[in-house]
Amino acid sequence: MECGAEQVVLSVESFALTANNLSYAAAGGPMAGYGSFFPTDGDDTRRVPAWGIATVRAVGEAVEGLTIGERFYGYVPMSKLVVVTPVDIVGNIGFMDGSECAPPPRPLCSAPAAHSSPRPGC
């Protein structure tokens, strides 16, 4: 998967599957906005969001402050890869996803270990 100049490709390593994820995805109607965070090319399909761990796999040439191999905890889709547009990058603490399909911006915080919690302030 390729990324644009201001984008980053993340590999989703793991995520938490809960009753909330499933009920929001199945509910539709008022909860339909929940599925708009990670749209697909199809009008009727969405990738279900969850909290998880992702690793940076590719970095666009205009992105500064992120490197391949860094791990982050945050809102990710239940899929293998996701392309994000990092904004408000704060050193090794994290960043916000400023992608158009991400209202409001989703925080992604540095995760040095697979099951670590976000750092204070994230």
Biopython code that builds the backbone (N, CA, C, O; Angstrom):
import numpy as np
from Bio.PDB.StructureBuilder import StructureBuilder

atoms = [
    (1, "MET", "N", (0.855, -1.175, 0.000)),
    (1, "MET", "CA", (0.000, 0.000, 0.000)),
    (1, "MET", "C", (0.895, 1.231, 0.000)),
    (1, "MET", "O", (1.838, 1.329, 0.785)),
    (2, "GLU", "N", (0.590, 2.160, -0.883)),
    (2, "GLU", "CA", (1.375, 3.387, -0.979)),
    (2, "GLU", "C", (0.686, 4.512, -0.221)),
    (2, "GLU", "O", (-0.508, 4.452, 0.073)),
    (3, "CYS", "N", (1.475, 5.540, 0.086)),
    (3, "CYS", "CA", (0.896, 6.698, 0.766)),
    (3, "CYS", "C", (1.297, 7.967, 0.029)),
    (3, "CYS", "O", (2.307, 8.003, -0.673)),
    (4, "GLY", "N", (0.483, 9.010, 0.203)),
    (4, "GLY", "CA", (0.782, 10.295, -0.394)),
    (4, "GLY", "C", (1.873, 11.016, 0.382)),
    (4, "GLY", "O", (2.340, 10.519, 1.407)),
    (5, "ALA", "N", (2.275, 12.169, -0.094)),
    (5, "ALA", "CA", (3.372, 12.922, 0.509)),
    (5, "ALA", "C", (3.129, 13.274, 1.966)),
    (5, "ALA", "O", (4.080, 13.333, 2.745)),
    (6, "GLU", "N", (1.886, 13.509, 2.354)),
    (6, "GLU", "CA", (1.562, 13.907, 3.732)),
    (6, "GLU", "C", (0.900, 12.787, 4.516)),
    (6, "GLU", "O", (0.255, 13.040, 5.534)),
    (7, "GLN", "N", (1.052, 11.552, 4.055)),
    (7, "GLN", "CA", (0.388, 10.420, 4.690)),
    (7, "GLN", "C", (1.375, 9.405, 5.244)),
    (7, "GLN", "O", (2.569, 9.436, 4.947)),
    (8, "VAL", "N", (0.835, 8.501, 6.062)),
    (8, "VAL", "CA", (1.604, 7.418, 6.663)),
    (8, "VAL", "C", (0.774, 6.140, 6.542)),
    (8, "VAL", "O", (-0.442, 6.168, 6.728)),
    (9, "VAL", "N", (1.434, 5.017, 6.228)),
    (9, "VAL", "CA", (0.767, 3.719, 6.217)),
    (9, "VAL", "C", (1.051, 3.045, 7.548)),
    (9, "VAL", "O", (2.205, 2.913, 7.956)),
    (10, "LEU", "N", (-0.019, 2.615, 8.226)),
    (10, "LEU", "CA", (0.101, 1.891, 9.487)),
    (10, "LEU", "C", (-0.339, 0.447, 9.285)),
    (10, "LEU", "O", (-1.329, 0.177, 8.606)),
    (11, "SER", "N", (0.403, -0.472, 9.880)),
    (11, "SER", "CA", (0.037, -1.880, 9.898)),
    (11, "SER", "C", (-0.626, -2.156, 11.240)),
    (11, "SER", "O", (0.000, -1.992, 12.287)),
    (12, "VAL", "N", (-1.883, -2.573, 11.218)),
    (12, "VAL", "CA", (-2.622, -2.836, 12.456)),
    (12, "VAL", "C", (-2.143, -4.171, 13.014)),
    (12, "VAL", "O", (-2.330, -5.217, 12.392)),
    (13, "GLU", "N", (-1.525, -4.125, 14.191)),
    (13, "GLU", "CA", (-0.961, -5.326, 14.815)),
    (13, "GLU", "C", (-1.990, -6.068, 15.653)),
    (13, "GLU", "O", (-2.057, -7.297, 15.616)),
    (14, "SER", "N", (-2.791, -5.323, 16.408)),
    (14, "SER", "CA", (-3.817, -5.938, 17.259)),
    (14, "SER", "C", (-4.861, -4.885, 17.600)),
    (14, "SER", "O", (-4.606, -3.685, 17.497)),
    (15, "PHE", "N", (-6.041, -5.350, 18.007)),
    (15, "PHE", "CA", (-7.089, -4.431, 18.435)),
    (15, "PHE", "C", (-7.996, -5.144, 19.427)),
    (15, "PHE", "O", (-8.014, -6.373, 19.500)),
    (16, "ALA", "N", (-8.745, -4.358, 20.187)),
    (16, "ALA", "CA", (-9.667, -4.905, 21.181)),
    (16, "ALA", "C", (-11.050, -5.027, 20.548)),
    (16, "ALA", "O", (-11.597, -4.044, 20.048)),
    (17, "LEU", "N", (-11.600, -6.206, 20.569)),
    (17, "LEU", "CA", (-12.938, -6.453, 20.054)),
    (17, "LEU", "C", (-13.892, -6.512, 21.243)),
    (17, "LEU", "O", (-13.751, -7.360, 22.125)),
    (18, "THR", "N", (-14.860, -5.607, 21.257)),
    (18, "THR", "CA", (-15.807, -5.546, 22.369)),
    (18, "THR", "C", (-17.239, -5.595, 21.857)),
    (18, "THR", "O", (-17.485, -5.512, 20.653)),
    (19, "ALA", "N", (-18.166, -5.730, 22.774)),
    (19, "ALA", "CA", (-19.586, -5.707, 22.415)),
    (19, "ALA", "C", (-19.948, -4.361, 21.793)),
    (19, "ALA", "O", (-20.794, -4.303, 20.901)),
    (20, "ASN", "N", (-19.320, -3.280, 22.251)),
    (20, "ASN", "CA", (-19.596, -1.961, 21.682)),
    (20, "ASN", "C", (-19.252, -1.913, 20.197)),
    (20, "ASN", "O", (-20.039, -1.412, 19.394)),
    (21, "ASN", "N", (-18.083, -2.430, 19.831)),
    (21, "ASN", "CA", (-17.689, -2.435, 18.420)),
    (21, "ASN", "C", (-18.750, -3.127, 17.569)),
    (21, "ASN", "O", (-19.162, -2.612, 16.530)),
    (22, "LEU", "N", (-19.176, -4.276, 18.016)),
    (22, "LEU", "CA", (-20.124, -5.065, 17.236)),
    (22, "LEU", "C", (-21.514, -4.441, 17.205)),
    (22, "LEU", "O", (-22.156, -4.410, 16.155)),
    (23, "SER", "N", (-21.983, -3.944, 18.347)),
    (23, "SER", "CA", (-23.337, -3.374, 18.374)),
    (23, "SER", "C", (-23.409, -2.074, 17.580)),
    (23, "SER", "O", (-24.404, -1.837, 16.895)),
    (24, "TYR", "N", (-22.381, -1.224, 17.649)),
    (24, "TYR", "CA", (-22.382, 0.002, 16.863)),
    (24, "TYR", "C", (-22.343, -0.314, 15.374)),
    (24, "TYR", "O", (-23.035, 0.325, 14.581)),
    (25, "ALA", "N", (-21.536, -1.297, 14.996)),
    (25, "ALA", "CA", (-21.421, -1.660, 13.581)),
    (25, "ALA", "C", (-22.738, -2.228, 13.050)),
    (25, "ALA", "O", (-23.097, -1.988, 11.897)),
    (26, "ALA", "N", (-23.450, -2.970, 13.879)),
    (26, "ALA", "CA", (-24.698, -3.599, 13.447)),
    (26, "ALA", "C", (-25.895, -2.661, 13.524)),
    (26, "ALA", "O", (-26.881, -2.867, 12.816)),
    (27, "ALA", "N", (-25.829, -1.623, 14.378)),
    (27, "ALA", "CA", (-26.991, -0.779, 14.650)),
    (27, "ALA", "C", (-27.433, 0.064, 13.469)),
    (27, "ALA", "O", (-28.632, 0.201, 13.228)),
    (28, "GLY", "N", (-26.491, 0.631, 12.728)),
    (28, "GLY", "CA", (-26.867, 1.529, 11.640)),
    (28, "GLY", "C", (-27.609, 2.726, 12.192)),
    (28, "GLY", "O", (-27.368, 3.127, 13.330)),
    (29, "GLY", "N", (-28.506, 3.306, 11.415)),
    (29, "GLY", "CA", (-29.320, 4.432, 11.872)),
    (29, "GLY", "C", (-28.488, 5.509, 12.531)),
    (29, "GLY", "O", (-27.530, 6.001, 11.935)),
    (30, "PRO", "N", (-28.844, 5.894, 13.785)),
    (30, "PRO", "CA", (-28.125, 6.970, 14.468)),
    (30, "PRO", "C", (-26.652, 6.658, 14.701)),
    (30, "PRO", "O", (-25.830, 7.566, 14.833)),
    (31, "MET", "N", (-26.328, 5.385, 14.751)),
    (31, "MET", "CA", (-24.941, 4.996, 14.991)),
    (31, "MET", "C", (-24.160, 4.840, 13.688)),
    (31, "MET", "O", (-22.988, 4.466, 13.720)),
    (32, "ALA", "N", (-24.776, 5.114, 12.562)),
    (32, "ALA", "CA", (-24.120, 4.909, 11.269)),
    (32, "ALA", "C", (-22.840, 5.737, 11.149)),
    (32, "ALA", "O", (-21.916, 5.329, 10.447)),
    (33, "GLY", "N", (-22.766, 6.884, 11.816)),
    (33, "GLY", "CA", (-21.570, 7.711, 11.770)),
    (33, "GLY", "C", (-20.347, 6.998, 12.313)),
    (33, "GLY", "O", (-19.218, 7.312, 11.935)),
    (34, "TYR", "N", (-20.567, 6.047, 13.191)),
    (34, "TYR", "CA", (-19.478, 5.263, 13.765)),
    (34, "TYR", "C", (-18.684, 4.558, 12.675)),
    (34, "TYR", "O", (-17.466, 4.416, 12.782)),
    (35, "GLY", "N", (-19.367, 4.120, 11.635)),
    (35, "GLY", "CA", (-18.701, 3.418, 10.547)),
    (35, "GLY", "C", (-18.039, 4.327, 9.539)),
    (35, "GLY", "O", (-17.352, 3.845, 8.639)),
    (36, "SER", "N", (-18.225, 5.634, 9.662)),
    (36, "SER", "CA", (-17.647, 6.546, 8.675)),
    (36, "SER", "C", (-16.190, 6.894, 8.951)),
    (36, "SER", "O", (-15.552, 7.554, 8.130)),
    (37, "PHE", "N", (-15.649, 6.462, 10.090)),
    (37, "PHE", "CA", (-14.259, 6.776, 10.407)),
    (37, "PHE", "C", (-13.286, 6.126, 9.429)),
    (37, "PHE", "O", (-12.255, 6.713, 9.101)),
    (38, "PHE", "N", (-13.600, 4.932, 8.966)),
    (38, "PHE", "CA", (-12.706, 4.206, 8.058)),
    (38, "PHE", "C", (-13.500, 3.681, 6.866)),
    (38, "PHE", "O", (-13.726, 2.475, 6.767)),
    (39, "PRO", "N", (-13.929, 4.564, 5.953)),
    (39, "PRO", "CA", (-14.725, 4.126, 4.802)),
    (39, "PRO", "C", (-13.897, 3.294, 3.825)),
    (39, "PRO", "O", (-12.666, 3.308, 3.846)),
    (40, "THR", "N", (-14.601, 2.586, 2.987)),
    (40, "THR", "CA", (-13.967, 1.806, 1.921)),
    (40, "THR", "C", (-14.364, 2.413, 0.587)),
    (40, "THR", "O", (-15.054, 3.431, 0.546)),
    (41, "ASP", "N", (-13.937, 1.802, -0.490)),
    (41, "ASP", "CA", (-14.304, 2.290, -1.818)),
    (41, "ASP", "C", (-15.781, 2.048, -2.127)),
    (41, "ASP", "O", (-16.361, 2.747, -2.959)),
    (42, "GLY", "N", (-16.392, 1.065, -1.464)),
    (42, "GLY", "CA", (-17.805, 0.767, -1.696)),
    (42, "GLY", "C", (-18.707, 1.651, -0.853)),
    (42, "GLY", "O", (-18.377, 1.968, 0.290)),
    (43, "ASP", "N", (-19.839, 2.049, -1.408)),
    (43, "ASP", "CA", (-20.771, 2.919, -0.695)),
    (43, "ASP", "C", (-21.423, 2.238, 0.506)),
    (43, "ASP", "O", (-21.770, 2.898, 1.485)),
    (44, "ASP", "N", (-21.589, 0.927, 0.431)),
    (44, "ASP", "CA", (-22.327, 0.213, 1.470)),
    (44, "ASP", "C", (-21.436, -0.537, 2.451)),
    (44, "ASP", "O", (-21.946, -1.284, 3.287)),
    (45, "THR", "N", (-20.131, -0.361, 2.374)),
    (45, "THR", "CA", (-19.240, -1.095, 3.263)),
    (45, "THR", "C", (-18.396, -0.143, 4.094)),
    (45, "THR", "O", (-18.060, 0.955, 3.650)),
    (46, "ARG", "N", (-18.061, -0.567, 5.288)),
    (46, "ARG", "CA", (-17.216, 0.211, 6.193)),
    (46, "ARG", "C", (-16.293, -0.748, 6.935)),
    (46, "ARG", "O", (-16.580, -1.940, 7.047)),
    (47, "ARG", "N", (-15.187, -0.217, 7.437)),
    (47, "ARG", "CA", (-14.292, -0.985, 8.300)),
    (47, "ARG", "C", (-14.614, -0.580, 9.735)),
    (47, "ARG", "O", (-14.608, 0.606, 10.064)),
    (48, "VAL", "N", (-14.890, -1.544, 10.573)),
    (48, "VAL", "CA", (-15.288, -1.285, 11.953)),
    (48, "VAL", "C", (-14.092, -0.752, 12.735)),
    (48, "VAL", "O", (-13.020, -1.355, 12.695)),
    (49, "PRO", "N", (-14.254, 0.378, 13.454)),
    (49, "PRO", "CA", (-13.155, 0.927, 14.251)),
    (49, "PRO", "C", (-13.036, 0.262, 15.618)),
    (49, "PRO", "O", (-14.016, -0.233, 16.174)),
    (50, "ALA", "N", (-11.822, 0.261, 16.142)),
    (50, "ALA", "CA", (-11.540, -0.299, 17.470)),
    (50, "ALA", "C", (-10.268, 0.353, 18.007)),
    (50, "ALA", "O", (-9.521, 0.977, 17.252)),
    (51, "TRP", "N", (-10.026, 0.214, 19.281)),
    (51, "TRP", "CA", (-8.767, 0.686, 19.876)),
    (51, "TRP", "C", (-7.731, -0.400, 19.690)),
    (51, "TRP", "O", (-7.995, -1.570, 19.969)),
    (52, "GLY", "N", (-6.534, -0.016, 19.212)),
    (52, "GLY", "CA", (-5.526, -1.022, 18.954)),
    (52, "GLY", "C", (-4.122, -0.463, 18.813)),
    (52, "GLY", "O", (-3.871, 0.722, 19.034)),
    (53, "ILE", "N", (-3.217, -1.355, 18.437)),
    (53, "ILE", "CA", (-1.797, -1.051, 18.261)),
    (53, "ILE", "C", (-1.468, -1.139, 16.770)),
    (53, "ILE", "O", (-1.858, -2.091, 16.094)),
    (54, "ALA", "N", (-0.739, -0.128, 16.264)),
    (54, "ALA", "CA", (-0.337, -0.125, 14.857)),
    (54, "ALA", "C", (1.128, 0.287, 14.738)),
    (54, "ALA", "O", (1.642, 1.044, 15.561)),
    (55, "THR", "N", (1.796, -0.226, 13.695)),
    (55, "THR", "CA", (3.201, 0.064, 13.430)),
    (55, "THR", "C", (3.322, 0.840, 12.116)),
    (55, "THR", "O", (2.650, 0.521, 11.136)),
    (56, "VAL", "N", (4.179, 1.852, 12.106)),
    (56, "VAL", "CA", (4.408, 2.647, 10.898)),
    (56, "VAL", "C", (5.156, 1.785, 9.879)),
    (56, "VAL", "O", (6.228, 1.255, 10.172)),
    (57, "ARG", "N", (4.581, 1.648, 8.674)),
    (57, "ARG", "CA", (5.179, 0.846, 7.609)),
    (57, "ARG", "C", (5.741, 1.693, 6.474)),
    (57, "ARG", "O", (6.692, 1.278, 5.812)),
    (58, "ALA", "N", (5.170, 2.871, 6.238)),
    (58, "ALA", "CA", (5.654, 3.775, 5.190)),
    (58, "ALA", "C", (5.354, 5.202, 5.611)),
    (58, "ALA", "O", (4.330, 5.472, 6.239)),
    (59, "VAL", "N", (6.263, 6.126, 5.256)),
    (59, "VAL", "CA", (6.115, 7.537, 5.624)),
    (59, "VAL", "C", (6.266, 8.394, 4.376)),
    (59, "VAL", "O", (7.251, 8.270, 3.649)),
    (60, "GLY", "N", (5.285, 9.268, 4.125)),
    (60, "GLY", "CA", (5.344, 10.188, 2.994)),
    (60, "GLY", "C", (6.488, 11.174, 3.144)),
    (60, "GLY", "O", (6.900, 11.491, 4.260)),
    (61, "GLU", "N", (7.004, 11.662, 2.014)),
    (61, "GLU", "CA", (8.188, 12.529, 2.041)),
    (61, "GLU", "C", (7.969, 13.854, 2.758)),
    (61, "GLU", "O", (8.943, 14.471, 3.187)),
    (62, "ALA", "N", (6.739, 14.313, 2.904)),
    (62, "ALA", "CA", (6.475, 15.591, 3.579)),
    (62, "ALA", "C", (6.208, 15.432, 5.080)),
    (62, "ALA", "O", (6.010, 16.425, 5.781)),
    (63, "VAL", "N", (6.202, 14.191, 5.575)),
    (63, "VAL", "CA", (5.924, 13.931, 6.988)),
    (63, "VAL", "C", (7.224, 13.962, 7.777)),
    (63, "VAL", "O", (8.163, 13.226, 7.475)),
    (64, "GLU", "N", (7.268, 14.819, 8.790)),
    (64, "GLU", "CA", (8.446, 14.898, 9.661)),
    (64, "GLU", "C", (8.054, 14.475, 11.066)),
    (64, "GLU", "O", (6.968, 14.809, 11.542)),
    (65, "GLY", "N", (8.933, 13.745, 11.726)),
    (65, "GLY", "CA", (8.700, 13.373, 13.111)),
    (65, "GLY", "C", (8.199, 11.959, 13.325)),
    (65, "GLY", "O", (8.013, 11.543, 14.469)),
    (66, "LEU", "N", (7.974, 11.208, 12.256)),
    (66, "LEU", "CA", (7.568, 9.804, 12.369)),
    (66, "LEU", "C", (8.530, 8.953, 11.571)),
    (66, "LEU", "O", (8.989, 9.363, 10.505)),
    (67, "THR", "N", (8.845, 7.751, 12.084)),
    (67, "THR", "CA", (9.778, 6.864, 11.398)),
    (67, "THR", "C", (9.190, 5.469, 11.266)),
    (67, "THR", "O", (8.355, 5.052, 12.068)),
    (68, "ILE", "N", (9.631, 4.769, 10.257)),
    (68, "ILE", "CA", (9.192, 3.391, 10.032)),
    (68, "ILE", "C", (9.576, 2.550, 11.252)),
    (68, "ILE", "O", (10.691, 2.651, 11.763)),
    (69, "GLY", "N", (8.643, 1.727, 11.705)),
    (69, "GLY", "CA", (8.873, 0.854, 12.853)),
    (69, "GLY", "C", (8.310, 1.380, 14.160)),
    (69, "GLY", "O", (8.178, 0.620, 15.119)),
    (70, "GLU", "N", (7.972, 2.675, 14.224)),
    (70, "GLU", "CA", (7.366, 3.212, 15.449)),
    (70, "GLU", "C", (6.007, 2.569, 15.657)),
    (70, "GLU", "O", (5.302, 2.253, 14.699)),
    (71, "ARG", "N", (5.646, 2.377, 16.929)),
    (71, "ARG", "CA", (4.363, 1.755, 17.265)),
    (71, "ARG", "C", (3.484, 2.771, 17.969)),
    (71, "ARG", "O", (3.960, 3.598, 18.747)),
    (72, "PHE", "N", (2.181, 2.694, 17.679)),
    (72, "PHE", "CA", (1.225, 3.631, 18.256)),
    (72, "PHE", "C", (-0.029, 2.911, 18.730)),
    (72, "PHE", "O", (-0.434, 1.893, 18.168)),
    (73, "TYR", "N", (-0.631, 3.460, 19.772)),
    (73, "TYR", "CA", (-1.907, 2.994, 20.307)),
    (73, "TYR", "C", (-2.955, 4.023, 19.931)),
    (73, "TYR", "O", (-2.733, 5.220, 20.109)),
    (74, "GLY", "N", (-4.086, 3.581, 19.418)),
    (74, "GLY", "CA", (-5.130, 4.532, 19.072)),
    (74, "GLY", "C", (-6.296, 3.875, 18.364)),
    (74, "GLY", "O", (-6.445, 2.653, 18.394)),
    (75, "TYR", "N", (-7.124, 4.694, 17.724)),
    (75, "TYR", "CA", (-8.315, 4.252, 17.013)),
    (75, "TYR", "C", (-7.891, 3.736, 15.650)),
    (75, "TYR", "O", (-7.376, 4.500, 14.833)),
    (76, "VAL", "N", (-8.097, 2.458, 15.393)),
    (76, "VAL", "CA", (-7.681, 1.830, 14.143)),
    (76, "VAL", "C", (-8.845, 1.019, 13.566)),
    (76, "VAL", "O", (-9.760, 0.653, 14.303)),
    (77, "PRO", "N", (-8.822, 0.734, 12.264)),
    (77, "PRO", "CA", (-9.870, -0.120, 11.705)),
    (77, "PRO", "C", (-9.538, -1.586, 11.929)),
    (77, "PRO", "O", (-8.378, -1.950, 12.126)),
    (78, "MET", "N", (-10.554, -2.412, 11.898)),
    (78, "MET", "CA", (-10.337, -3.858, 11.975)),
    (78, "MET", "C", (-9.913, -4.325, 10.586)),
    (78, "MET", "O", (-10.703, -4.908, 9.845)),
    (79, "SER", "N", (-8.665, -4.061, 10.251)),
    (79, "SER", "CA", (-8.091, -4.457, 8.971)),
    (79, "SER", "C", (-6.581, -4.521, 9.131)),
    (79, "SER", "O", (-6.059, -4.188, 10.195)),
    (80, "LYS", "N", (-5.878, -4.938, 8.100)),
    (80, "LYS", "CA", (-4.422, -5.094, 8.191)),
    (80, "LYS", "C", (-3.676, -3.775, 8.064)),
    (80, "LYS", "O", (-2.694, -3.546, 8.769)),
    (81, "LEU", "N", (-4.137, -2.905, 7.167)),
    (81, "LEU", "CA", (-3.442, -1.646, 6.895)),
    (81, "LEU", "C", (-4.416, -0.481, 6.910)),
    (81, "LEU", "O", (-5.606, -0.638, 6.633)),
    (82, "VAL", "N", (-3.885, 0.696, 7.241)),
    (82, "VAL", "CA", (-4.678, 1.923, 7.167)),
    (82, "VAL", "C", (-3.733, 3.069, 6.801)),
    (82, "VAL", "O", (-2.601, 3.133, 7.280)),
    (83, "VAL", "N", (-4.215, 3.967, 5.949)),
    (83, "VAL", "CA", (-3.458, 5.163, 5.584)),
    (83, "VAL", "C", (-4.029, 6.323, 6.383)),
    (83, "VAL", "O", (-5.238, 6.550, 6.364)),
    (84, "VAL", "N", (-3.171, 7.062, 7.087)),
    (84, "VAL", "CA", (-3.600, 8.205, 7.888)),
    (84, "VAL", "C", (-2.830, 9.450, 7.448)),
    (84, "VAL", "O", (-1.792, 9.363, 6.793)),
    (85, "THR", "N", (-3.368, 10.607, 7.827)),
    (85, "THR", "CA", (-2.717, 11.885, 7.569)),
    (85, "THR", "C", (-2.342, 12.480, 8.916)),
    (85, "THR", "O", (-3.175, 13.130, 9.549)),
    (86, "PRO", "N", (-1.103, 12.273, 9.375)),
    (86, "PRO", "CA", (-0.731, 12.742, 10.709)),
    (86, "PRO", "C", (-0.648, 14.265, 10.798)),
    (86, "PRO", "O", (-0.045, 14.917, 9.946)),
    (87, "VAL", "N", (-1.260, 14.815, 11.837)),
    (87, "VAL", "CA", (-1.184, 16.240, 12.153)),
    (87, "VAL", "C", (-0.863, 16.358, 13.634)),
    (87, "VAL", "O", (-1.040, 15.406, 14.394)),
    (88, "ASP", "N", (-0.398, 17.516, 14.036)),
    (88, "ASP", "CA", (-0.064, 17.754, 15.448)),
    (88, "ASP", "C", (0.860, 16.675, 16.000)),
    (88, "ASP", "O", (0.616, 16.130, 17.077)),
    (89, "ILE", "N", (1.930, 16.368, 15.250)),
    (89, "ILE", "CA", (2.904, 15.366, 15.688)),
    (89, "ILE", "C", (3.678, 15.930, 16.867)),
    (89, "ILE", "O", (4.211, 17.037, 16.791)),
    (90, "VAL", "N", (3.743, 15.171, 17.962)),
    (90, "VAL", "CA", (4.437, 15.610, 19.173)),
    (90, "VAL", "C", (5.523, 14.594, 19.500)),
    (90, "VAL", "O", (5.276, 13.596, 20.178)),
    (91, "GLY", "N", (6.735, 14.865, 19.004)),
    (91, "GLY", "CA", (7.891, 14.016, 19.304)),
    (91, "GLY", "C", (7.549, 12.540, 19.254)),
    (91, "GLY", "O", (6.923, 12.070, 18.304)),
    (92, "ASN", "N", (7.967, 11.802, 20.292)),
    (92, "ASN", "CA", (7.680, 10.374, 20.346)),
    (92, "ASN", "C", (6.411, 10.077, 21.152)),
    (92, "ASN", "O", (6.191, 8.941, 21.572)),
    (93, "ILE", "N", (5.583, 11.096, 21.365)),
    (93, "ILE", "CA", (4.357, 10.902, 22.150)),
    (93, "ILE", "C", (3.203, 10.442, 21.266)),
    (93, "ILE", "O", (2.493, 9.507, 21.634)),
    (94, "GLY", "N", (2.999, 11.069, 20.120)),
    (94, "GLY", "CA", (1.910, 10.657, 19.256)),
    (94, "GLY", "C", (1.515, 11.716, 18.261)),
    (94, "GLY", "O", (2.239, 12.690, 18.053)),
    (95, "PHE", "N", (0.362, 11.526, 17.644)),
    (95, "PHE", "CA", (-0.151, 12.458, 16.647)),
    (95, "PHE", "C", (-1.652, 12.276, 16.521)),
    (95, "PHE", "O", (-2.228, 11.329, 17.058)),
    (96, "MET", "N", (-2.275, 13.201, 15.800)),
    (96, "MET", "CA", (-3.696, 13.108, 15.491)),
    (96, "MET", "C", (-3.831, 12.739, 14.022)),
    (96, "MET", "O", (-3.009, 13.136, 13.197)),
    (97, "ASP", "N", (-4.871, 11.977, 13.699)),
    (97, "ASP", "CA", (-5.151, 11.644, 12.307)),
    (97, "ASP", "C", (-6.061, 12.716, 11.742)),
    (97, "ASP", "O", (-7.218, 12.830, 12.148)),
    (98, "GLY", "N", (-5.549, 13.502, 10.808)),
    (98, "GLY", "CA", (-6.306, 14.582, 10.219)),
    (98, "GLY", "C", (-6.980, 14.214, 8.906)),
    (98, "GLY", "O", (-7.352, 15.103, 8.140)),
    (99, "SER", "N", (-7.148, 12.917, 8.626)),
    (99, "SER", "CA", (-7.799, 12.478, 7.395)),
    (99, "SER", "C", (-9.207, 13.045, 7.298)),
    (99, "SER", "O", (-9.889, 13.213, 8.309)),
    (100, "GLU", "N", (-9.636, 13.337, 6.084)),
    (100, "GLU", "CA", (-10.968, 13.895, 5.863)),
    (100, "GLU", "C", (-12.073, 13.012, 6.412)),
    (100, "GLU", "O", (-13.112, 13.517, 6.838)),
    (101, "CYS", "N", (-11.867, 11.707, 6.409)),
    (101, "CYS", "CA", (-12.910, 10.782, 6.851)),
    (101, "CYS", "C", (-12.868, 10.552, 8.356)),
    (101, "CYS", "O", (-13.506, 9.625, 8.854)),
    (102, "ALA", "N", (-12.136, 11.370, 9.079)),
    (102, "ALA", "CA", (-11.931, 11.105, 10.497)),
    (102, "ALA", "C", (-12.483, 12.190, 11.406)),
    (102, "ALA", "O", (-11.708, 12.796, 12.146)),
    (103, "PRO", "N", (-13.789, 12.469, 11.389)),
    (103, "PRO", "CA", (-14.295, 13.507, 12.297)),
    (103, "PRO", "C", (-14.622, 12.916, 13.660)),
    (103, "PRO", "O", (-15.326, 11.907, 13.699)),
    (104, "PRO", "N", (-14.176, 13.451, 14.751)),
    (104, "PRO", "CA", (-13.097, 14.423, 14.897)),
    (104, "PRO", "C", (-11.755, 13.716, 14.766)),
    (104, "PRO", "O", (-11.728, 12.487, 14.704)),
    (105, "PRO", "N", (-10.629, 14.451, 14.721)),
    (105, "PRO", "CA", (-9.330, 13.776, 14.587)),
    (105, "PRO", "C", (-9.127, 12.722, 15.666)),
    (105, "PRO", "O", (-9.458, 12.931, 16.833)),
    (106, "ARG", "N", (-8.575, 11.584, 15.248)),
    (106, "ARG", "CA", (-8.337, 10.470, 16.171)),
    (106, "ARG", "C", (-6.921, 10.547, 16.722)),
    (106, "ARG", "O", (-5.971, 10.721, 15.958)),
    (107, "PRO", "N", (-6.763, 10.421, 18.046)),
    (107, "PRO", "CA", (-5.406, 10.433, 18.603)),
    (107, "PRO", "C", (-4.720, 9.083, 18.432)),
    (107, "PRO", "O", (-5.358, 8.039, 18.563)),
    (108, "LEU", "N", (-3.444, 9.101, 18.145)),
    (108, "LEU", "CA", (-2.617, 7.906, 18.140)),
    (108, "LEU", "C", (-1.413, 8.217, 19.006)),
    (108, "LEU", "O", (-0.660, 9.146, 18.717)),
    (109, "CYS", "N", (-1.229, 7.449, 20.061)),
    (109, "CYS", "CA", (-0.166, 7.706, 21.026)),
    (109, "CYS", "C", (0.892, 6.628, 20.940)),
    (109, "CYS", "O", (0.591, 5.474, 20.635)),
    (110, "SER", "N", (2.123, 7.001, 21.207)),
    (110, "SER", "CA", (3.249, 6.078, 21.156)),
    (110, "SER", "C", (3.011, 4.878, 22.054)),
    (110, "SER", "O", (2.522, 5.023, 23.174)),
    (111, "ALA", "N", (3.355, 3.689, 21.565)),
    (111, "ALA", "CA", (3.180, 2.459, 22.334)),
    (111, "ALA", "C", (4.457, 1.649, 22.272)),
    (111, "ALA", "O", (4.623, 0.844, 21.356)),
    (112, "PRO", "N", (5.369, 1.835, 23.222)),
    (112, "PRO", "CA", (6.644, 1.123, 23.169)),
    (112, "PRO", "C", (6.506, -0.381, 23.353)),
    (112, "PRO", "O", (7.371, -1.124, 22.890)),
    (113, "ALA", "N", (5.453, -0.860, 24.010)),
    (113, "ALA", "CA", (5.226, -2.290, 24.183)),
    (113, "ALA", "C", (3.844, -2.633, 23.639)),
    (113, "ALA", "O", (2.964, -1.775, 23.577)),
    (114, "ALA", "N", (3.659, -3.873, 23.250)),
    (114, "ALA", "CA", (2.418, -4.268, 22.583)),
    (114, "ALA", "C", (1.164, -3.989, 23.403)),
    (114, "ALA", "O", (0.113, -3.707, 22.828)),
    (115, "HIS", "N", (1.243, -4.058, 24.708)),
    (115, "HIS", "CA", (0.041, -3.878, 25.514)),
    (115, "HIS", "C", (0.160, -2.694, 26.465)),
    (115, "HIS", "O", (-0.456, -2.686, 27.531)),
    (116, "SER", "N", (0.940, -1.706, 26.088)),
    (116, "SER", "CA", (1.085, -0.549, 26.964)),
    (116, "SER", "C", (-0.114, 0.377, 26.811)),
    (116, "SER", "O", (-0.795, 0.368, 25.786)),
    (117, "SER", "N", (-0.359, 1.169, 27.835)),
    (117, "SER", "CA", (-1.427, 2.145, 27.769)),
    (117, "SER", "C", (-0.847, 3.439, 27.209)),
    (117, "SER", "O", (0.372, 3.602, 27.165)),
    (118, "PRO", "N", (-1.719, 4.369, 26.776)),
    (118, "PRO", "CA", (-1.191, 5.624, 26.243)),
    (118, "PRO", "C", (-0.401, 6.373, 27.296)),
    (118, "PRO", "O", (-0.665, 6.250, 28.491)),
    (119, "ARG", "N", (0.556, 7.140, 26.851)),
    (119, "ARG", "CA", (1.358, 7.941, 27.769)),
    (119, "ARG", "C", (0.508, 9.050, 28.354)),
    (119, "ARG", "O", (-0.456, 9.478, 27.719)),
    (120, "PRO", "N", (0.835, 9.529, 29.548)),
    (120, "PRO", "CA", (0.063, 10.623, 30.141)),
    (120, "PRO", "C", (-0.028, 11.809, 29.186)),
    (120, "PRO", "O", (0.954, 12.180, 28.543)),
    (121, "GLY", "N", (-1.201, 12.386, 29.104)),
    (121, "GLY", "CA", (-1.408, 13.544, 28.255)),
    (121, "GLY", "C", (-1.969, 13.199, 26.890)),
    (121, "GLY", "O", (-2.377, 14.098, 26.155)),
    (122, "CYS", "N", (-2.004, 11.929, 26.528)),
    (122, "CYS", "CA", (-2.568, 11.541, 25.230)),
    (122, "CYS", "C", (-4.071, 11.453, 25.327)),
    (122, "CYS", "O", (-4.736, 11.140, 24.340)),
]
sb = StructureBuilder()
sb.init_structure("model")
sb.init_model(0)
sb.init_chain("A")
sb.init_seg("    ")
for serial, (resi, resn, name, xyz) in enumerate(atoms, 1):
    if name == "N":
        sb.init_residue(resn, " ", resi, " ")
    sb.init_atom(name, np.array(xyz, "f"), 0.0, 1.0, " ", f" {name:<3s}", serial, name[0])
structure = sb.get_structure()
